[in-house]
Amino acid sequence: MAGIEVQTDDVLWRNKKKDTYPGSIIDVEIPKLEQVASKAYKHCRNILEQFKQCCPNSDIQYQYGYPYVGNDTSHHEDALKLAKESDVTIVTVGGKYGWGTSCSTGEGIDSSSINLPQCQEEFLVKLGESDIPFIVVHLDGRPISSDAADKYASAIIEAWNPGEFGSQAIVETILGTNNPSGKLPVSVAYSSAQAPLYYNHSQGSSYHVQTGSPFTRYIDLPHTPRYYFGYGLSYTTFDYHNLQTEKSKIKPFEKIHTSFEVENSGDTAGVEIAQIYVCDKVASLVRPAQELVGFCR
C-alpha cells in the first residue's frame, strides 16, 4: 500500500508460503493488515466503530462468524449465540475486492458462482431457521445473490465498495437518519447460468422470449432477474398518478413531452428517482424490450 513503510517481517510474510481460507484458494491476509490500514486512515471507522459512535447509549457487540470465502463454519455457533441474545442483528456479508491472491473479486479474479460463499449462506440459513430477525449489509464489487438473504433477511443494504465514509452512510441508513433512494444500475441474476442477463435485451429474447413453450421458466430457476435493473426500496412508498403525453403519434426525430405526478404515500420523508422506459413495437429493426430514456431525482 502506497505510503506505508514496509517492515522486515512484512517482506518475509510476502515471500513465504501462505495459508489459504478453508475451502478456497484465497490467501489468508497478512495479520497486521487491519492495524496498518487503521493507522494510515485514522479518519475512517469500520461499521462497528461507527455504530458505537452514533449509539453511545446502546450495548453494541460484535462476534466474528466466518471469512469472506470458503466453507469454514466453525465460528457459526458463537455468532448465533450472540444473535439470539440481541434485539437487532446486523450481518455483514460479501467478498474482498481488490488485486492479489488475498482477494475474492477484482481484476483477474474469477469465480464460476455469483452467490455468497458457503460459509456465509449457511449462516444466514441458520439465522432464519432460528427465527432471528436480521439485516444484511453486502460489501463487494458485485451485487448480492443469495437465496437465504431473499428468504430470511428483514432488509438488504447493497453497499458495494463504499469508500472512506461508507460506514457512516451504512449506519445512518440503518438508523433511519438517511432514507435510501438508490436504484440498481444492473440486473441481478439468481445464478451465473442465467448470464447474459440485462434489462434492455432485444424483444423476443431473454425473459421476454415468448416462444409459446409450455415452460415459462427454467425447470429450476425463473427466467427473470432476482432483482431488476432500476429496483430499490425506501422507508416510504411512492404512488404515480396522472400520466399524460401531449400527442399519440410523432414523426422521426420529433420530441414528445410526458408528465406525471409522484406522491409520497408513506409516513416518512423520502426522495424518489422516477424512471421512464419506452419500447418501440413497430420498428423495422429489432429494438430493446424496454429502454431507460430518462430519470429524475
N, C-alpha and C positions, 0 to 999 in steps of 0.2 A: 504494500500500500504506500503510495507516494507520501513522502514527508515523515514516515515512521522509521526510526532508526532500527537497523537490523542487528540483533544480538547474536552472539555466537551460538547459543542453543537453538535459535530460530533456524540458522543455517544447517545445523545438524539435523533438526527435525525435517527440514525440506528435502534433504538428501537420503534420509533413511526410508526403509520400507514401512509403509503406514498401515494402520488398522483400517478396516472398512466397516461401515454400518451393517449389522446383520441383515442378510437377505438382499444385499445390494453390492455394487462395485464402487460406491461413493466413499471416498476417503473421509475418515473422522477428522474434523477440523483441528488446527493447532490449538492446544489447550488455552493459550493466553489470548486468543483472538478477541473474545468479548471484552476482556480487560483493556487490551491495547486500543480497540475501537472506541471504547467509552472515554479513554484518556484523550484520544485525538479529537473527538467530537463531544466536548463537555456540555454543549448546549442541547444535545439530543437526549431524550429519555426513551426507554422502552415502554411497552404498554403497561406493565406492572407499575413502574415508577410514575407514569402519568396518572394512573388511577389513584395512587396514594396521594399525589399532589392535589388532584381535583376533589377527592373524597376523604379529607383528613379525619372525619368522624366515623368512618366505616372501617370494619375489620376486613381487610383485603389480604387474601392469602394466595400463594402460588404453589403448584405442585407439577413437577416435570412428569409428562405422561408417555412421551415417545419421541424418537428422532424425526427428521423430515424425509426420510427414505426408509425402505426396507420393511422387515416383518417383526421387529423387536416389540413384543407386548409385555415385557417383564415389569414395566412400571405402571401398567394399567390399574392395578388394584389400589395403589396408593392414591392415584389421581381420582379414581371413582369414590374412594372413601371420603376425600375432601369435598367432592361434588355433592355427595349425599348430605353432608353437614352444612351446606351453604344455601343461602337464599337464591342466589343467582350464580350460574356457572357460565364463564366465557371461555371458549375453546379456540385456540389459535391452531390453524392447520395450514398445510401448503408445503412448498419446497424452498430451496435456497437458489436464488437466481444469481448468475454471475459467470465467471470464466475460470475453469480449473477443475481438478478432479475431486474437489470437495463440494461441488455444486450439482444440483439435480435438474436445473433448467438453465438454458443460456446458449451462447454460440458454440456450436459443435457438440452439444449435449442433447442427445435424442432419446426418446422413450417410445415404446410401442403403445403405451397406455396414456390416456389423458386424465385418468381418475386418480383419486387420492391413494397414497401407498397403503398397503395392508395394515400397517401399524396404526394409522390414523382412522381408516374406515372402520376397522373393528372396534376401536374405542368409541366412535360415535354410535355404533350399534348398541354397545353395552350401556351407554348413557340413555339412549332411547328406550331400551328394554327395561331399564330401571326406573322409568318414568321421571327422569331428572330433566327439568326444563333447562335448555342451554342455548346460547348464542354462538354462532360460528363466525370467526374472523379469518378470512382466507388471504394469505400473503404469498404471492408467486408472480412469475412473469406470464403465466397463462391463467385463464379463468377456472373456477372450481367446477368439477363434475363429480358428483357424489350421490349415490342412491341414498345413503344413510342421512346425509345432511338434508336432502329433499324430504325424506320421510319424517325425520325426528326433530330437526332444529326449529326453534321458535323464530329465528331470523338468521339471515346470512349477510355479512358485510363483505363485499368483494373489494379488497383493499389494494390489490395489485402489488407493485413495488412503490410504496407511498413517499419515500424520501425522508428528509431530516425531521420534518414535523408531522410525519404520518401518525405517530402515536397520539398526538394531540387531536388530530382530525378523527381518528377512530374512537377515542374515548369520548369526545364531545358528541359524536353521533350516537353512541350507545346511551349516553346520559340524557340525550334529548336536547342538549344545548344547540346542536345543529340538526336540522331536519333534512335528511338526504334527498337529493333530487337527480342524481346521476342516472344515465341510461346506458345500457350496454352498447359498446361500439362493435361488437362481434356477435355472431351466433354461437351458442354453446351447445355442443353435442353431448349425447349420453355416452357415446363410445367413439373411439378413433375409427371404428369400422364404418361410421356414417360419413366420413370425410370423402369428398369435399362437401361442406355444409355452410351455405351462406344465404342471406335473405333475398338477394336480388338475382337469384338464378333465373334461367330462361323459362318462359311459360311452357308448361307441359313436361317439366323436369323436376327432379328432387322431390320435395314433399307436396308439389302440385302436379305430380306426374299424370294423374287422371287417365290411366290406360284401360280402365274397365276391369282390372284384375279383381278377383274375389277378395284378395288381401289388400287392405289399405295401409299396411304397416309391415315392418319386418316381422318374422314369426316370434322374435324375442325382444324387439325394441320398436318404439314408434318411428315413423319416418321423420317426424318433426323434431326441432331442436329441444334440448332440455330447457334452455332459456332463449327467448327470441332476441334478435337484434332490436335495440330500442327499448328493451324491458328494464324496469327499475321501480322499486316500491318507495313509499314515503310513509311518514307517520300520519298523513292525512290522505284524503281521497279527492279526486277532481272529476267533475262532470263537464261534458261538452254539449253545447246547445247551438241551435240556430245556424247550421251550416248553410252558407249561401254562395253561389257563384254567379257572376254577372251575366254570363251567357252560356248556352249549351253547346255551341259549336265555335271553333276558332280556325283560322287559316294557318298555314305553315309560318313559323317564326312570330306568330302573334302572341301577345301575353293575355293571360286570363287572371282576374283578381278573385280571390276567395276569402271569405271571412267567417268566423265562428266565435262563440263566446266560451270562455273557460271559467268554471265556478269551483271554488274550494268548498266542497260539500262536507268536510270533516270539521273537527273541533280544534285543530292545530294549525297555526300559521305555517305556510309552506310555499315552495317555488315549484312550478311545473315547467317541463320542457315539452311544448307542443310540437308534434311532428306531422308533416304532410307527406303522404305516399301517393303515387299515381301508378296506373297500369294502362298501357296502350293496347287495346284489344283488337284493333283492326289494322295495325301497321303491316306493310308488305314484308318487313324483316322481323325476325323473332326478337321480341323485346322482353325485359325482365317481368316476372310475375308481379313484382312490386318494386318500386324505386323511391327512395327518400329524395324529395326535391326541395325540402325546406324544413327548418325547425327554428323555434324561438323560445328563449328562456323567459 
